[in-house]
Amino acid sequence: RWRVRQCMGSNDPVYYRDGTSSTCIIGETQDKYDVAFDSLEECCKEQVWWDEYGCIQSSAKVLEFEYTIDLPGIVEPTNCQDAHIMATRVQDAMAPAMPSGTTILVNRFGGLSIENDVAFGTIQCEGEPVGLDFILVHVFAECSSSGCTDDASVQSLFDSTFQSLLNYAQGSMAQDIVNAAGETPVVPQLEQIAVDSSTMSLVENFKDPRVVEDPIIYATSLTIEGELSVTGFDSSSFDAAQKALAISFFQAALKTTLESEGFSYLTKVTSMLDGKIMYEIFITADSSSEAEAEASSIETSLAADVTRVAIVTNASSEASGSSIESAFNSDYQIDGNTETSKTEIPVAKLTIEGTSPYVWFMSIGFAIENALFDEIYDPYLEKAMYETLVGRRIIDEESKIKVTGRSSNTDSLTWEITLYVDTASNLQAKADSIVFAEDFFDCGTDPRCVAADVEGIVKPSLPQSTLQFQINDFYHSSTTGLPSRGWWPNWEFSDNTCKNGGKVPSYMNRSPNEYFSDSKRECCEHWFPYDVKGCVGPTTGGSTTEFFVPNWVDFNCAKKLEKEMDEWELNDTFGSLEECCKKRFSYAYATCCSAPGLDGCSLSTETLYFPRDGKCIEGSEGEMEPYELSFAEKSVRKCCTSNFWWVTERKCCEDSGGC
């Protein structure tokens, strides 16, 4: 195999973050772009991590496809650098003839692939430098602002782009490459090439630019059931309690042995019967193939004599000092393993991230406080957190906990909890049950807080008896893998726009009725009323989009096309006549609804809350006075905060029957 890695610059089309915005765009690398990525998904994940899903939705969509075409007369390169120079020269030659909004990347000569690591500016070649009579071209065709909205427009963009490339291959492509090869520095390998347009062929179907990554992250849960054959272990005299104790010792021994070999999964011994130890191992992985590979590795491990001997040794250690110690010290052995069944189900993967302030010091005659909590102690903290949260039934046994970092400047630890949840369950409710657990996050002075439990467990677990450790609290940072709750205001980097999905700030998740809206426009109108147009951004097919706007001359509402609106009207639009009349002319509601040519207003049966007699009461539009319509809200809490700001929210909620 021919594989070389060399540091070089690149002008290849890549994705990078668009300034300080929350979107990524495609273009050529320049010195000012510090980080670039091969795909939109990677760019959004790394550069707009707080709203990955929203970034993918909001960024300009690009249609991608690859094709091959024969170039007879190519001379083989002598090294990776030559191959990259040849590819770059072909790209430079073709670029001026590309259709508007289209860029290309030549990344293969025959069997030799050329990969450009755009993040580090390095080139990697793989394959054999022979038979290089064709090239593979990766095409990026950017959708127009009103394109790629349906099957027909996507197919039309592909057809027109592919036809333009074919026309170019039949025309001046060969001469353009030869001319470019003769420029300084000369690339002699390309000076005698020709182009056989009849060989131009699509490698595979195009990548649909409308496909947006599902915010739900799917994974696999694989349960292995099996039995270990045991000879020479006498449990005939055990009563029920002793048998249960023996099962717990074998379970701990099996778990410890597998963990020592790198398999950290929930492991249970379910029973002992007729010389057999029945067990279950619960494997969780990102894909079915990964889970199957782990299951195969575990089966291979349990088939090895050294593993089964280790289980016997660990079981004897677990039983030391117990009433059945003698049975575990007898001359018995585990002489076989049989896998009886495997059950695989799809699950959803949730990741909850947070931080924990801490104080620790060494007692060496005097206290050295706030030293960095070294990573060698992480396993003890992870074990303590796991045992506490499982013990309090805040997380399931299949969950995983990992300390992901630490900061000496803020004396805090960062961590993540990974949950594997049945896809049919309410993922948001599951996450909320953990994030909002009364005794988990935001402990304050509550002695029942999980932080106190973890502190009590981790101290005796630490290898140095002189180490003092105290966790002050647990704070939730973000949750990924959840379906979107709707649109929320994003103040990061002064974007002043609304996002859908991504890493929603914890305080917004705590008050969903306050921060989430059903549509982007509704969110923008509520949080950024001074710049609704800028917040909403360009709208597809704006010329046919209609809204209702207030007509302050006749005290009613008019329906107008977005393109026909005055600047001030764009910041004061409504989706229905009823909404416009309620919000702007509630004092003349009947007059507003009777505006000619608009079919009048229809009363909604939706439950709303409106102020009356010093509190918020429940009712429908038909039960309200006209002037009350403009003050109605969808929740008691929002009604209280909007209409009774001079009293405490708590008192208003109590007077209104609860929030």
C-alpha positions as CSV (number, residue, x, y, z in Angstrom):
1,R,0.0,0.0,0.0
2,W,1.2,3.5,-0.8
3,R,0.4,5.8,2.1
4,V,2.1,9.1,2.8
5,R,1.2,12.0,5.0
6,Q,2.7,15.4,4.3
7,C,2.0,19.0,5.6
8,M,0.6,21.2,2.8
9,G,-1.8,24.1,2.3
10,S,-5.1,23.7,0.5
11,N,-7.6,25.6,-1.5
12,D,-10.2,22.9,-1.4
13,P,-13.9,23.7,-0.7
14,V,-14.7,23.1,2.9
15,Y,-17.2,24.1,5.5
16,Y,-16.4,26.7,8.1
17,R,-18.3,28.9,10.5
18,D,-19.7,32.1,9.0
19,G,-18.0,34.8,11.2
20,T,-19.7,35.0,14.6
21,S,-23.0,33.7,13.3
22,S,-24.6,30.3,14.2
23,T,-24.3,28.9,10.7
24,C,-21.7,27.2,8.5
25,I,-20.9,28.0,4.9
26,I,-18.9,26.3,2.1
27,G,-15.9,27.9,0.4
28,E,-12.2,27.8,0.0
29,T,-9.9,27.8,3.0
30,Q,-8.1,31.1,3.7
31,D,-5.7,32.1,6.4
32,K,-8.4,33.9,8.4
33,Y,-10.4,30.7,8.8
34,D,-8.8,28.9,11.7
35,V,-10.9,25.7,11.5
36,A,-12.5,24.0,8.5
37,F,-14.4,20.8,8.1
38,D,-15.3,18.3,5.4
39,S,-19.1,18.3,6.1
40,L,-21.8,20.7,7.3
41,E,-22.6,18.2,10.1
42,E,-19.0,18.3,11.4
43,C,-18.8,22.1,11.2
44,C,-22.1,22.6,13.1
45,K,-21.2,19.9,15.7
46,E,-17.8,21.5,16.5
47,Q,-18.3,25.2,15.9
48,V,-21.9,25.7,16.9
49,W,-22.1,23.0,19.5
50,W,-24.8,24.7,21.6
51,D,-27.2,24.5,18.7
52,E,-26.0,21.8,16.3
53,Y,-29.4,20.9,15.0
54,G,-30.4,24.6,14.5
55,C,-27.1,25.2,12.6
56,I,-27.8,22.4,10.2
57,Q,-31.3,23.7,9.6
58,S,-30.3,27.4,9.2
59,S,-27.1,27.0,7.1
60,A,-27.3,27.2,3.3
61,K,-28.1,23.8,1.8
62,V,-25.7,22.2,-0.6
63,L,-26.5,19.4,-3.1
64,E,-23.5,17.0,-3.3
65,F,-22.7,14.2,-5.7
66,E,-19.6,12.5,-7.3
67,Y,-18.8,11.5,-10.8
68,T,-15.9,9.8,-12.7
69,I,-14.5,10.6,-16.1
70,D,-11.6,9.2,-18.1
71,L,-8.5,11.4,-18.8
72,P,-6.3,9.3,-21.2
73,G,-2.6,10.4,-21.2
74,I,-2.1,11.1,-17.5
75,V,1.5,10.4,-16.3
76,E,1.7,8.7,-12.9
77,P,2.9,10.9,-9.9
78,T,6.0,9.9,-8.0
79,N,4.8,10.8,-4.6
80,C,1.8,12.1,-2.6
81,Q,2.8,15.8,-3.1
82,D,2.9,15.3,-6.9
83,A,-0.6,13.7,-6.8
84,H,-2.0,16.6,-4.7
85,I,-0.4,19.2,-7.1
86,M,-2.0,17.4,-10.1
87,A,-5.4,17.3,-8.4
88,T,-5.2,21.0,-7.4
89,R,-4.2,22.0,-11.0
90,V,-7.1,20.1,-12.5
91,Q,-9.5,21.8,-10.0
92,D,-8.0,25.3,-10.8
93,A,-8.4,24.6,-14.5
94,M,-12.1,23.5,-14.2
95,A,-13.2,26.1,-11.6
96,P,-13.8,29.1,-14.0
97,A,-16.2,27.0,-16.1
98,M,-18.3,25.7,-13.2
99,P,-22.0,26.8,-13.0
100,S,-22.8,29.6,-10.6
101,G,-22.7,28.4,-6.9
102,T,-20.9,25.2,-7.8
103,T,-17.5,24.2,-6.6
104,I,-15.6,20.9,-7.1
105,L,-13.0,18.8,-5.4
106,V,-10.8,16.3,-7.3
107,N,-10.0,13.6,-4.7
108,R,-9.1,10.5,-6.7
109,F,-6.8,9.5,-9.6
110,G,-7.8,6.0,-10.5
111,G,-7.0,3.8,-7.5
112,L,-5.2,6.5,-5.7
113,S,-7.3,8.6,-3.2
114,I,-6.2,12.0,-2.0
115,E,-7.6,13.1,1.4
116,N,-7.1,16.6,2.6
117,D,-7.3,17.0,6.4
118,V,-8.6,20.6,6.3
119,A,-8.4,21.0,10.1
120,F,-4.6,20.5,10.1
121,G,-3.7,21.4,6.6
122,T,-2.3,17.9,5.8
123,I,-2.6,15.6,2.8
124,Q,-3.0,11.9,3.0
125,C,-2.7,9.5,0.0
126,E,-3.9,5.9,-0.1
127,G,-3.9,3.3,-2.8
128,E,-1.7,2.3,-5.7
129,P,-0.2,5.0,-8.1
130,V,-1.0,2.9,-11.2
131,G,-3.9,2.9,-13.7
132,L,-4.5,6.6,-13.1
133,D,-6.6,7.1,-16.3
134,F,-9.7,8.6,-14.6
135,I,-10.5,11.1,-11.9
136,L,-13.3,11.3,-9.4
137,V,-14.8,14.7,-8.9
138,H,-16.9,15.7,-5.8
139,V,-19.4,18.4,-6.7
140,F,-20.9,20.9,-4.3
141,A,-23.9,22.8,-5.8
142,E,-25.4,25.4,-3.5
143,C,-29.2,25.7,-3.5
144,S,-30.7,29.1,-4.1
145,S,-32.6,30.9,-1.3
146,S,-35.9,29.6,-2.8
147,G,-34.7,26.2,-4.1
148,C,-34.3,22.7,-2.8
149,T,-37.8,22.8,-1.2
150,D,-39.3,19.7,-2.9
151,D,-38.3,16.7,-5.0
152,A,-38.8,18.5,-8.3
153,S,-36.5,21.5,-7.4
154,V,-33.8,19.2,-6.0
155,Q,-33.9,17.0,-9.1
156,S,-33.9,20.1,-11.3
157,L,-30.7,21.4,-9.6
158,F,-29.0,18.1,-10.0
159,D,-30.0,17.7,-13.7
160,S,-28.9,21.2,-14.7
161,T,-25.6,20.9,-12.8
162,F,-24.7,17.5,-14.2
163,Q,-25.7,18.6,-17.8
164,S,-23.4,21.7,-17.5
165,L,-20.5,19.5,-16.4
166,L,-21.1,17.1,-19.3
167,N,-21.3,20.0,-21.8
168,Y,-18.0,21.2,-20.3
169,A,-16.4,17.8,-20.7
170,Q,-17.5,17.7,-24.3
171,G,-16.1,21.2,-24.9
172,S,-13.0,22.9,-23.5
173,M,-12.2,20.8,-20.4
174,A,-9.2,19.0,-21.9
175,Q,-7.6,22.2,-23.3
176,D,-8.2,24.1,-20.1
177,I,-6.3,21.4,-18.1
178,V,-3.5,21.3,-20.6
179,N,-3.2,25.1,-20.5
180,A,-3.2,25.1,-16.7
181,A,-0.5,22.4,-16.7
182,G,1.8,24.6,-18.7
183,E,1.7,27.4,-16.2
184,T,4.5,27.9,-13.7
185,P,5.3,25.7,-12.0
186,V,4.7,23.3,-14.9
187,V,2.9,20.1,-14.1
188,P,4.2,17.8,-16.9
189,Q,2.0,14.8,-15.9
190,L,-1.0,16.7,-17.3
191,E,0.4,18.2,-20.5
192,Q,-0.7,15.3,-22.8
193,I,-4.1,14.5,-21.3
194,A,-7.4,14.1,-23.2
195,V,-11.0,14.0,-21.9
196,D,-13.3,11.1,-22.9
197,S,-16.8,12.6,-22.2
198,S,-18.5,9.4,-23.0
199,T,-17.2,7.8,-19.8
200,M,-18.6,10.5,-17.5
201,S,-20.6,8.5,-14.9
202,L,-22.4,9.3,-11.6
203,V,-20.8,7.3,-8.8
204,E,-23.9,7.2,-6.6
205,N,-27.1,9.1,-6.2
206,F,-26.8,12.6,-4.9
207,K,-27.0,13.6,-1.2
208,D,-30.4,15.3,-0.6
209,P,-29.7,18.7,0.9
210,R,-33.1,18.7,2.6
211,V,-32.2,15.9,4.9
212,V,-31.7,17.4,8.4
213,E,-30.2,15.2,11.1
214,D,-32.7,13.9,13.6
215,P,-32.0,15.4,17.1
216,I,-32.8,12.0,18.6
217,I,-29.7,9.9,18.8
218,Y,-30.4,6.2,18.2
219,A,-28.4,3.4,19.7
220,T,-28.6,-0.3,20.4
221,S,-29.2,-2.3,23.5
222,L,-28.1,-6.0,23.3
223,T,-28.8,-8.4,26.2
224,I,-26.7,-11.6,26.3
225,E,-28.0,-14.5,28.4
226,G,-25.7,-17.4,29.2
227,E,-24.6,-19.9,31.7
228,L,-21.3,-20.9,33.3
229,S,-20.8,-24.6,34.0
230,V,-19.4,-25.2,37.5
231,T,-18.0,-28.4,38.9
232,G,-17.0,-29.1,42.5
233,F,-18.9,-26.2,44.1
234,D,-21.1,-27.6,46.9
235,S,-24.2,-25.4,47.6
236,S,-26.5,-28.3,48.7
237,S,-26.6,-27.1,52.3
238,F,-27.3,-23.4,51.5
239,D,-30.6,-22.0,52.7
240,A,-32.3,-19.3,50.6
241,A,-30.4,-16.4,52.2
242,Q,-27.0,-18.1,51.7
243,K,-27.9,-19.0,48.1
244,A,-28.8,-15.3,47.4
245,L,-25.4,-14.4,49.0
246,A,-23.5,-16.8,46.8
247,I,-25.3,-15.4,43.7
248,S,-24.2,-11.8,44.7
249,F,-20.6,-13.0,45.1
250,F,-20.5,-14.6,41.7
251,Q,-22.2,-11.5,40.2
252,A,-19.6,-9.2,41.7
253,A,-16.8,-11.6,40.5
254,L,-18.1,-11.8,37.0
255,K,-18.5,-8.0,36.8
256,T,-15.0,-7.3,38.2
257,T,-13.4,-9.8,35.8
258,L,-15.1,-8.4,32.7
259,E,-14.2,-4.9,33.7
260,S,-10.6,-5.8,34.1
261,E,-10.7,-6.9,30.5
262,G,-12.3,-3.7,29.3
263,F,-16.0,-4.6,29.3
264,S,-17.8,-2.1,31.5
265,Y,-21.5,-3.2,31.2
266,L,-24.3,-3.9,33.6
267,T,-23.8,-7.6,34.6
268,K,-26.2,-9.7,36.6
269,V,-26.2,-13.3,37.9
270,T,-29.8,-14.4,38.0
271,S,-29.7,-17.9,39.5
272,M,-27.7,-21.0,40.4
273,L,-29.1,-24.4,39.4
274,D,-27.7,-27.9,38.8
275,G,-24.1,-26.8,38.5
276,K,-24.8,-23.8,36.4
277,I,-24.5,-20.1,37.0
278,M,-27.1,-18.2,34.9
279,Y,-26.1,-14.6,33.9
280,E,-27.2,-11.6,31.9
281,I,-25.0,-8.9,30.3
282,F,-26.5,-5.7,29.0
283,I,-24.5,-4.1,26.2
284,T,-25.2,-0.6,25.0
285,A,-23.5,0.8,21.9
286,D,-24.0,3.4,19.2
287,S,-24.8,0.8,16.5
288,S,-25.9,-2.8,16.1
289,S,-22.5,-3.8,14.6
290,E,-20.6,-2.3,17.6
291,A,-22.9,-4.2,20.0
292,E,-22.5,-7.5,18.2
293,A,-18.7,-7.0,18.1
294,E,-18.6,-6.5,21.9
295,A,-20.8,-9.5,22.4
296,S,-18.5,-11.6,20.3
297,S,-15.5,-10.4,22.3
298,I,-17.1,-11.1,25.6
299,E,-18.0,-14.6,24.5
300,T,-14.4,-15.2,23.4
301,S,-13.2,-13.9,26.8
302,L,-15.5,-16.2,28.8
303,A,-14.4,-19.2,26.7
304,A,-10.8,-18.6,27.9
305,D,-9.4,-20.6,30.8
306,V,-7.6,-17.6,32.2
307,T,-10.9,-15.6,32.4
308,R,-12.8,-18.4,34.2
309,V,-10.0,-18.9,36.7
310,A,-10.1,-15.1,37.4
311,I,-13.8,-15.4,38.1
312,V,-13.2,-18.1,40.7
313,T,-10.4,-16.1,42.3
314,N,-12.5,-12.9,42.5
315,A,-15.5,-14.9,43.8
316,S,-13.4,-16.3,46.7
317,S,-12.2,-12.8,47.5
318,E,-15.8,-11.5,47.5
319,A,-16.8,-14.3,49.9
320,S,-14.0,-13.8,52.3
321,G,-15.2,-13.5,55.9
322,S,-18.8,-14.5,55.0
323,S,-20.7,-17.5,56.4
324,I,-20.2,-19.4,53.2
325,E,-16.5,-18.6,52.7
326,S,-15.5,-22.3,53.0
327,A,-17.6,-23.2,49.9
328,F,-15.7,-20.6,47.8
329,N,-12.4,-21.8,49.1
330,S,-13.0,-25.4,48.0
331,D,-11.4,-27.0,45.0
332,Y,-14.0,-26.0,42.4
333,Q,-13.8,-24.7,38.9
334,I,-15.7,-23.0,36.1
335,D,-15.1,-25.2,33.1
336,G,-17.4,-23.9,30.4
337,N,-19.6,-21.1,29.1
338,T,-22.7,-21.4,26.9
339,E,-24.5,-18.4,25.4
340,T,-28.2,-19.2,25.5
341,S,-29.8,-16.1,23.8
342,K,-29.3,-12.6,22.5
343,T,-32.0,-9.9,22.4
344,E,-31.4,-6.6,20.6
345,I,-33.6,-3.6,20.7
346,P,-33.2,0.0,19.4
347,V,-32.9,2.7,22.1
348,A,-32.5,6.4,22.3
349,K,-29.3,7.8,23.7
350,L,-29.5,10.9,26.0
351,T,-26.5,12.7,27.2
352,I,-26.8,15.0,30.2
353,E,-23.8,17.3,30.9
354,G,-23.1,19.2,34.1
355,T,-20.5,20.7,36.5
356,S,-19.7,20.2,40.1
357,P,-17.7,22.7,42.2
358,Y,-15.5,21.1,44.7
359,V,-13.0,21.7,47.5
360,W,-10.3,19.2,48.4
361,F,-7.0,19.3,50.3
362,M,-4.3,17.1,51.7
363,S,-3.9,17.0,55.5
364,I,-0.2,17.2,56.0
365,G,-0.1,19.1,59.3
366,F,-1.8,22.0,57.5
367,A,-4.4,22.3,54.8
368,I,-3.4,22.8,51.1
369,E,-6.8,23.8,49.8
370,N,-8.2,23.9,46.2
371,A,-5.5,21.8,44.7
372,L,-6.4,20.2,41.3
373,F,-8.5,17.1,41.7
374,D,-6.2,14.8,39.6
375,E,-7.8,12.5,37.0
376,I,-6.4,9.4,38.8
377,Y,-9.3,9.9,41.3
378,D,-12.0,10.0,38.5
379,P,-13.0,6.3,38.8
380,Y,-13.8,6.8,42.5
381,L,-15.9,9.8,41.8
382,E,-17.7,8.1,38.9
383,K,-18.4,5.1,41.0
384,A,-19.7,7.2,43.8
385,M,-22.0,9.2,41.5
386,Y,-23.3,6.0,39.9
387,E,-24.1,4.2,43.1
388,T,-25.8,7.3,44.6
389,L,-28.0,8.1,41.6
390,V,-28.9,4.4,41.0
391,G,-29.6,4.0,44.7
392,R,-31.9,7.0,44.8
393,R,-33.6,5.7,41.6
394,I,-32.7,8.9,39.7
395,I,-31.0,6.9,36.9
396,D,-31.3,3.3,35.6
397,E,-28.6,0.7,36.2
398,E,-27.8,0.7,32.4
399,S,-26.7,4.3,32.6
400,K,-23.1,5.4,32.4
401,I,-21.3,8.3,34.2
402,K,-18.0,9.8,33.1
403,V,-15.9,12.7,34.5
404,T,-15.0,14.6,31.3
405,G,-12.7,17.4,32.6
406,R,-11.6,19.6,35.4
407,S,-10.6,23.2,35.9
408,S,-8.1,24.5,38.4
409,N,-9.2,28.1,37.8
410,T,-12.8,27.4,38.9
411,D,-12.2,24.3,41.0
412,S,-14.9,22.4,39.2
413,L,-15.4,19.1,37.5
414,T,-17.4,18.5,34.3
415,W,-19.2,15.2,33.8
416,E,-21.8,13.5,31.6
417,I,-24.5,11.0,32.3
418,T,-25.4,8.7,29.3
419,L,-28.9,7.2,29.4
420,Y,-30.2,4.5,27.0
421,V,-34.0,4.9,26.9
422,D,-36.8,2.9,25.2
423,T,-37.6,4.8,22.0
424,A,-41.4,4.5,22.7
425,S,-41.0,6.4,26.0
426,N,-41.3,10.1,26.6
427,L,-37.6,11.2,26.2
428,Q,-38.2,14.7,27.5
429,A,-40.0,13.4,30.6
430,K,-37.1,11.0,31.3
431,A,-34.5,13.7,31.0
432,D,-36.6,16.1,33.2
433,S,-37.0,13.5,35.9
434,I,-33.2,13.5,36.3
435,V,-32.4,17.2,35.6
436,F,-35.2,18.4,37.9
437,A,-34.8,15.7,40.6
438,E,-35.4,17.5,43.9
439,D,-32.3,16.2,45.5
440,F,-29.9,16.2,42.6
441,F,-29.2,19.6,41.0
442,D,-29.1,23.0,42.7
443,C,-28.6,21.5,46.2
444,G,-28.4,24.7,48.2
445,T,-28.3,23.7,51.8
446,D,-30.5,20.6,51.4
447,P,-28.7,17.8,53.5
448,R,-30.5,15.2,51.3
449,C,-28.7,16.4,48.2
450,V,-26.9,13.9,46.1
451,A,-23.7,15.9,46.5
452,A,-23.6,15.0,50.2
453,D,-24.1,11.3,49.3
454,V,-21.3,11.4,46.8
455,E,-19.0,13.1,49.2
456,G,-19.6,10.4,51.8
457,I,-19.0,7.6,49.3
458,V,-16.0,9.0,47.5
459,K,-13.9,10.0,50.6
460,P,-13.4,6.4,51.9
461,S,-12.8,5.2,48.3
462,L,-9.9,7.4,47.7
463,P,-6.5,5.8,47.9
464,Q,-4.9,8.4,50.2
465,S,-6.5,8.4,53.6
466,T,-5.3,11.9,54.2
467,L,-7.3,13.3,51.4
468,Q,-10.3,15.5,52.3
469,F,-12.9,16.0,49.6
470,Q,-16.1,18.0,49.4
471,I,-18.5,18.4,46.5
472,N,-20.5,21.6,46.9
473,D,-23.2,21.1,44.3
474,F,-24.3,19.7,41.0
475,Y,-25.4,22.0,38.1
476,H,-27.0,20.9,34.8
477,S,-25.4,22.4,31.7
478,S,-27.2,20.8,28.7
479,T,-29.0,17.7,27.4
480,T,-28.5,16.4,23.9
481,G,-30.6,13.8,22.0
482,L,-34.0,15.2,22.8
483,P,-36.8,16.0,20.4
484,S,-37.2,19.8,20.0
485,R,-39.6,21.6,22.4
486,G,-40.0,24.4,19.9
487,W,-38.3,27.7,19.2
488,W,-36.3,29.5,21.9
489,P,-34.4,32.8,22.0
490,N,-30.7,32.6,21.4
491,W,-28.6,35.4,22.8
492,E,-25.2,33.8,22.2
493,F,-22.8,36.0,20.3
494,S,-25.5,38.7,20.0
495,D,-27.2,36.6,17.3
496,N,-30.7,37.9,18.4
497,T,-32.5,35.0,16.7
498,C,-34.5,32.0,17.6
499,K,-33.3,28.4,17.4
500,N,-35.0,25.0,17.2
501,G,-33.3,22.1,19.0
502,G,-29.7,21.9,20.0
503,K,-28.3,22.5,23.4
504,V,-31.0,24.5,25.1
505,P,-29.8,26.4,28.3
506,S,-30.9,24.7,31.5
507,Y,-32.9,27.7,32.8
508,M,-35.1,27.6,29.7
509,N,-35.8,23.9,30.1
510,R,-36.9,24.6,33.6
511,S,-39.5,27.1,32.3
512,P,-40.6,25.7,29.0
513,N,-44.0,27.6,28.9
514,E,-42.0,30.8,29.2
515,Y,-39.3,30.3,26.7
516,F,-40.5,28.0,23.9
517,S,-42.7,29.0,21.0
518,D,-44.5,26.9,18.3
519,S,-43.0,28.9,15.4
520,K,-39.9,30.9,14.7
521,R,-41.9,34.0,14.0
522,E,-43.8,33.8,17.3
523,C,-40.5,33.4,19.1
524,C,-39.0,36.4,17.3
525,E,-42.1,38.6,17.9
526,H,-42.0,37.9,21.6
527,W,-38.3,38.2,22.3
528,F,-37.0,40.4,19.5
529,P,-39.9,42.8,18.7
530,Y,-37.5,45.5,17.6
531,D,-36.0,43.4,14.8
532,V,-38.5,40.7,13.8
533,K,-37.4,40.7,10.2
534,G,-33.7,40.2,11.1
535,C,-34.6,37.5,13.6
536,V,-36.8,35.5,11.3
537,G,-34.3,35.9,8.4
538,P,-35.0,35.3,4.7
539,T,-38.2,33.3,4.1
540,T,-38.6,30.8,1.3
541,G,-41.1,32.1,-1.3
542,G,-41.7,35.4,0.4
543,S,-43.6,36.7,-2.6
544,T,-46.5,34.3,-1.8
545,T,-46.4,34.5,2.0
546,E,-49.3,36.4,3.4
547,F,-49.8,37.9,6.9
548,F,-52.3,40.1,8.7
549,V,-51.0,43.6,9.7
550,P,-52.8,46.3,11.7
551,N,-54.5,49.1,9.7
552,W,-54.4,52.1,12.1
553,V,-56.5,54.3,9.8
554,D,-59.6,52.1,9.8
555,F,-58.9,50.3,13.1
556,N,-58.9,46.9,11.6
557,C,-56.5,44.4,10.1
558,A,-55.5,43.9,6.5
559,K,-54.0,40.9,4.6
560,K,-50.8,41.7,2.7
561,L,-48.0,39.8,0.9
562,E,-44.7,40.0,2.7
563,K,-43.0,41.6,-0.3
564,E,-45.6,44.4,-0.3
565,M,-45.2,45.4,3.3
566,D,-43.6,48.5,4.6
567,E,-40.5,48.1,6.8
568,W,-42.5,48.9,10.0
569,E,-45.2,46.4,9.1
570,L,-42.6,43.5,8.9
571,N,-42.1,43.8,12.6
572,D,-45.9,43.7,13.4
573,T,-47.4,40.7,11.6
574,F,-49.9,38.0,12.6
575,G,-50.8,34.6,11.2
576,S,-54.6,35.1,11.5
577,L,-57.2,37.8,11.5
578,E,-58.3,36.7,15.0
579,E,-54.8,37.1,16.4
580,C,-54.3,40.5,14.8
581,C,-57.6,41.9,16.0
582,K,-57.1,40.5,19.6
583,K,-53.6,41.9,20.0
584,R,-54.1,45.3,18.3
585,F,-57.8,46.2,18.4
586,S,-59.3,44.3,21.3
587,Y,-61.2,47.5,22.2
588,A,-62.9,47.4,18.8
589,Y,-62.8,43.7,18.2
590,A,-66.2,43.4,16.5
591,T,-65.3,46.3,14.1
592,C,-61.9,44.8,13.3
593,C,-63.4,41.3,12.6
594,S,-65.9,42.8,10.2
595,A,-63.3,44.2,7.8
596,P,-64.6,43.6,4.2
597,G,-63.3,40.6,2.3
598,L,-61.6,38.7,5.2
599,D,-64.4,36.3,6.2
600,G,-64.6,37.5,9.7
601,C,-63.1,36.1,13.0
602,S,-63.8,32.6,14.4
603,L,-63.6,32.0,18.1
604,S,-61.0,29.5,19.3
605,T,-62.0,26.8,21.7
606,E,-58.4,26.7,23.1
607,T,-58.1,27.0,26.8
608,L,-56.6,30.4,27.8
609,Y,-55.9,32.3,31.0
610,F,-56.9,36.0,31.3
611,P,-56.9,38.6,34.1
612,R,-60.1,39.3,35.9
613,D,-60.9,40.4,39.5
614,G,-57.2,40.5,40.5
615,K,-56.3,37.0,39.3
616,C,-55.9,34.8,36.2
617,I,-58.9,32.6,35.3
618,E,-59.4,29.9,32.8
619,G,-61.7,30.2,29.8
620,S,-62.1,30.2,26.1
621,E,-62.4,33.2,23.8
622,G,-66.2,33.1,23.9
623,E,-66.2,33.6,27.6
624,M,-64.0,36.8,27.5
625,E,-64.9,40.4,27.1
626,P,-63.5,41.9,23.9
627,Y,-61.0,44.0,25.9
628,E,-59.7,40.9,27.7
629,L,-58.7,39.1,24.5
630,S,-55.4,41.1,24.2
631,F,-54.3,40.1,27.7
632,A,-55.0,36.3,27.4
633,E,-52.0,33.9,27.7
634,K,-51.6,30.1,27.3
635,S,-50.5,29.5,30.9
636,V,-51.4,30.8,34.3
637,R,-47.8,31.6,35.0
638,K,-47.4,33.7,31.9
639,C,-50.8,35.5,32.6
640,C,-49.5,36.3,36.1
641,T,-46.1,37.7,35.0
642,S,-47.6,39.7,32.1
643,N,-50.6,41.2,33.8
644,F,-49.9,41.3,37.5
645,W,-46.2,42.4,37.6
646,W,-46.8,44.5,40.7
647,V,-47.4,41.5,42.9
648,T,-45.2,38.5,43.4
649,E,-45.6,35.6,40.9
650,R,-46.2,33.2,43.8
651,K,-49.1,35.2,45.2
652,C,-50.7,35.6,41.8
653,C,-50.3,31.8,41.2
654,E,-51.9,31.1,44.6
655,D,-54.8,33.4,44.0
656,S,-55.3,31.9,40.6
657,G,-55.5,28.3,41.8
658,G,-51.8,27.4,41.2
659,C,-49.4,27.6,38.3
